[in-house]
Amino acid sequence: MPSKSLRQFKVLAQSPSFSLYDVSLKENVPSNFCSFVVSTPETRKLVTDPFVIGCSYRKALRKAAFCALGHSSILQILKKAQETKLNVLHFLRGGLSYQLLEALNDLGFENAKGSFMSSERTFVKKNSADEKHWIIQKDQYVELTLEEGSVLLIGDICASGSTLKAGLAKIAQRYSGLSWQELPSFIQEHLVTDIHPLHEKEKPKGSVRHIIYFTTGNANAELVLAEYHGFFESIFPNYSGTTIVFIEAIFHVADSSNPVFNGEIGTDLVPWKMPAAAPEYEKELQKNPLAALEQCVVYDGGSRSFNSIVYWASLRKYAEKVQASLNQGKTAFDLVFDRWDYAGKLPLAVQENLKKPVTGKEWVEKRLKAIEQCEKS
C-alpha cells in the first residue's frame, strides 16, 4: 500500500457540514486518475457507530455522495456528459445503499439511468495455510445498457476488490469488441465463460467515458481501477479518466501479513496505518478510541442496510469474541491498538484507562444491552 508521503493532500472544501480532500497518488498514475476523501458528520458517525443502520445508513452515504458529486472537481465531469448518459451501476445488494441515483437527482440530474449486477462473495482455500481467496458467485444477473460515452457511477464497499473486478470484467467483455482470446488475463480470470456466453453478434454497442467510484474501502480500489484505466483508454478513444471517492479514509483491510484479533482476513476494514484520512475522522477516533475496537468500520453493508436481524446477530457474535479475548487476558487497549496504530500515541492517561479490565468489561456489557434493545424494538 502506498505510504502517505507518496500522496498529495489538498483541501478542496472544508466546513462543518462537508469536507473534500484530494489524496491522489503523486507517482506512477496519470493526471486523470484521481482519488478523493469525503467527510461528513453523518458518515463519521457511520464508521464509528455500528448502530447507524437501515435508512440512516443509506441517508449518510447519500449525503456524502451528494456533497462530493456537487463539488466542482467532480461536477464538471457530470456536466460534460449528456444527462441520459449518466449510468449508476448497482452491485446487488450492498451497492444500492450508496443511493447515487438519488444523489444525482438531488443535484438536478433527473434522467440518469440505473444498471444492476448480482454479486455474492465466497472464499476458497488459496494454499495449504488455509489463506482465504475471495471469489464471486451468483453473478449471472446483469441488467446493463451503456450508451456511447457513458459516465459510469458505482458505489460499493471495497475490501478484497473482488466484486469490482468481476463487474468491470463483464463490462470489458460486453463492450470492448474483443474476443475471449484477445482479453487480457486480468479480465479473463474474473469471467465465467460457460454461463450465458456473449457471441460476437450479440455484443452491444456502447462505451465508457469516465468512471466515478464511491467506496467505504481500501487501496485495492485504486489497484483494480488502475488496471482498467489503461485498458479502457486503449479500447474507448474518448475515455477521460477515473475518479475514486473514499468515505472518510482509505482504510486497511485485514490480511495475512497483518491479521487482527477476532477479524476476517480479506473482509474487515480497520483504521490501521491509513494512507489517507479526513482530519475530522482522525479527530473523532482520538476523542473516542473505543470506536476502533469494532470488528470493521462498516461490517456487512447488505445486512446493515437491509436485514437488521442478521446484522444484530453479527454484532452479538463479535461482542462475544471480544469477551473471550478479555477472558484470555487481553485488554481493550490491546484490541484497539491491534486495529488502530495511532492508539500507541494517545495520551498516557487514555492508554491506561483502556488497559483497565473494567473498560473492556463495560464495553461488552453496553454492547450486548444495546443489541438486546434493538432486537426488541
Residue pairs with C-beta under 8 A, 6 or more apart in sequence:
1 218
1 219
1 252
1 273
1 275
2 25
2 219
2 275
3 275
4 275
4 276
6 25
6 26
6 27
6 275
7 23
7 24
7 25
7 26
7 35
7 275
7 276
8 22
8 23
8 24
8 26
9 21
9 22
9 23
9 276
10 21
10 22
10 23
11 19
11 21
12 20
12 21
12 22
12 36
12 71
12 73
13 19
13 20
13 67
13 71
14 20
16 41
17 40
17 41
17 67
18 38
18 39
18 40
18 67
19 38
19 39
19 40
19 278
19 279
19 280
20 36
20 37
20 38
20 39
20 67
20 68
20 71
20 73
21 36
21 37
21 38
21 39
21 276
21 278
22 34
22 35
22 36
22 73
23 35
23 36
23 37
23 246
23 250
23 275
23 276
24 33
24 34
24 35
24 36
25 33
25 35
25 222
29 226
30 229
30 241
32 240
32 241
32 242
33 225
33 226
33 229
33 241
33 242
34 73
34 241
34 242
34 243
34 244
35 222
35 244
35 246
35 250
35 276
36 68
36 73
36 74
36 243
36 244
36 245
36 246
37 245
37 246
37 247
37 248
37 249
37 250
37 276
37 277
37 278
38 64
38 67
38 68
38 245
38 246
38 247
38 248
38 278
39 64
39 248
39 278
39 280
39 281
40 60
40 63
40 64
40 67
42 59
42 60
42 63
42 64
43 60
43 61
43 63
43 64
43 247
43 248
44 248
44 278
44 280
44 281
44 284
45 52
45 60
46 52
46 57
46 60
46 61
46 247
46 298
47 216
47 247
47 248
47 249
47 281
47 297
47 298
48 284
48 285
48 288
48 291
48 294
48 297
49 291
50 294
50 299
50 304
50 315
51 370
51 374
52 60
53 304
53 305
53 308
53 311
54 304
54 305
54 306
54 308
57 97
57 304
57 305
58 97
58 98
58 99
58 305
59 99
61 97
61 98
61 99
61 155
61 214
61 216
61 247
62 98
62 99
62 102
62 103
62 106
64 214
64 245
64 247
65 98
65 99
65 100
65 103
65 155
65 214
65 245
66 103
66 106
66 107
68 74
68 214
68 245
69 75
69 78
69 100
69 103
69 104
69 107
69 212
70 107
74 212
74 243
74 245
75 107
77 151
77 210
77 212
77 240
77 241
77 243
78 86
78 104
78 107
78 109
78 151
80 240
81 149
81 150
81 151
81 209
81 210
82 149
83 109
83 110
83 111
83 112
84 111
84 112
84 113
84 147
85 147
85 148
85 149
85 150
85 151
85 209
86 104
86 109
86 111
86 112
86 113
86 150
86 151
86 153
87 112
87 113
87 114
87 115
87 146
87 147
87 150
87 151
87 152
87 153
88 100
88 101
88 104
88 112
88 113
88 114
88 115
88 153
88 154
88 155
89 95
89 115
89 116
89 117
89 144
89 152
89 153
89 154
89 167
90 96
90 114
90 115
90 116
90 117
90 155
91 117
91 119
91 154
91 156
91 163
91 164
91 167
92 116
92 117
92 118
92 119
92 141
93 302
93 305
93 306
94 156
94 157
94 300
94 301
94 302
94 305
95 154
95 155
95 156
96 305
96 306
97 155
97 301
97 304
97 305
97 306
98 155
98 156
98 214
99 155
100 153
100 154
100 155
100 214
101 112
101 114
104 112
104 153
105 112
112 153
113 145
115 143
115 144
115 145
115 146
116 141
116 142
116 143
116 144
117 139
117 141
117 142
117 143
117 144
117 167
117 170
118 138
118 139
118 140
118 141
118 142
119 136
119 138
119 139
119 163
119 166
119 167
120 136
120 137
120 138
120 139
121 134
121 135
121 136
121 137
121 160
121 162
121 163
122 134
122 135
122 136
122 137
123 132
123 133
123 134
123 135
123 266
124 132
124 133
124 135
125 131
125 132
125 133
126 132
126 133
129 256
131 256
131 265
132 265
132 266
133 266
134 160
134 162
134 266
134 267
135 162
136 162
136 163
136 165
136 166
136 190
139 166
139 170
139 192
140 195
140 196
142 170
144 170
144 171
144 174
145 204
145 206
146 152
146 171
146 175
146 204
146 206
146 207
146 208
147 206
148 205
148 206
148 207
149 207
149 209
149 238
150 206
150 207
150 208
150 209
151 208
151 209
151 210
151 211
151 212
152 171
152 208
152 210
152 211
152 212
153 211
153 212
153 213
153 214
154 164
154 167
154 211
154 212
154 213
154 214
155 213
155 214
155 215
156 163
156 164
156 213
156 214
156 215
156 217
156 301
157 215
157 216
157 217
157 269
157 298
157 301
158 164
158 215
158 216
158 217
158 218
158 220
158 221
158 224
159 217
159 218
159 220
159 253
159 266
159 267
159 268
159 269
160 220
160 253
160 266
160 267
161 220
161 221
161 223
161 224
162 190
164 213
164 221
164 224
164 225
165 186
165 190
165 224
166 190
168 187
168 224
168 225
168 228
169 187
169 188
169 190
169 191
170 191
171 208
172 178
172 183
172 187
172 228
172 231
172 235
173 183
173 187
173 191
173 198
174 198
174 203
174 204
174 206
175 203
175 204
175 205
175 206
175 207
175 208
175 235
176 182
176 183
176 235
177 203
177 235
178 235
179 200
180 188
180 193
183 191
184 231
186 227
187 231
207 235
207 236
207 238
207 239
208 232
208 236
208 239
209 236
209 238
209 239
209 240
210 239
210 240
210 241
210 242
210 243
211 225
211 228
211 232
211 241
211 242
211 243
212 243
212 245
213 221
213 225
213 242
213 243
213 244
213 245
214 245
214 247
215 221
215 244
215 245
215 246
215 247
216 246
216 247
216 248
216 251
216 269
216 297
216 298
216 301
217 246
217 247
217 250
217 251
217 253
217 269
218 250
218 251
218 252
218 253
218 269
219 250
219 275
220 253
221 244
221 246
222 244
225 242
225 244
226 242
228 242
229 241
229 242
232 239
233 239
246 276
248 277
248 278
248 281
248 297
249 271
249 274
249 276
249 277
249 278
249 281
250 274
250 275
250 276
250 277
251 269
251 270
251 271
251 274
251 297
252 258
252 269
252 270
252 271
252 272
252 273
252 274
253 266
253 267
253 268
253 269
253 270
254 260
254 263
254 264
254 265
254 266
254 267
254 268
254 270
255 265
255 266
256 265
258 272
259 265
260 268
260 270
260 272
260 338
260 339
261 325
261 330
261 334
261 335
261 338
262 295
262 318
262 321
262 322
262 325
262 335
263 270
263 295
263 296
263 339
264 295
264 296
267 296
268 295
268 296
269 296
269 297
269 298
270 292
270 296
270 297
270 339
270 340
271 277
271 285
271 292
271 297
271 339
271 340
271 342
272 339
272 340
272 341
273 341
282 342
284 291
285 291
285 292
285 340
285 342
286 342
286 346
289 336
289 340
289 343
289 346
289 350
289 354
290 332
290 336
290 354
290 359
290 363
292 336
292 339
292 340
292 343
293 322
293 332
293 335
293 336
293 339
293 363
294 318
294 339
295 318
295 321
298 304
299 311
299 314
299 315
300 310
300 311
300 314
303 310
303 311
303 314
304 311
308 374
309 375
312 371
312 374
312 375
315 367
315 371
316 368
316 371
319 364
319 367
319 368
319 371
322 335
322 360
322 363
322 364
322 367
323 364
325 334
325 335
326 332
326 357
326 360
326 361
326 364
330 360
331 354
331 355
331 356
331 357
331 359
331 360
332 354
332 355
332 356
332 359
332 360
332 363
333 343
333 351
333 354
333 355
335 360
336 343
336 354
337 343
337 344
343 351
343 354
344 351
346 354
353 359
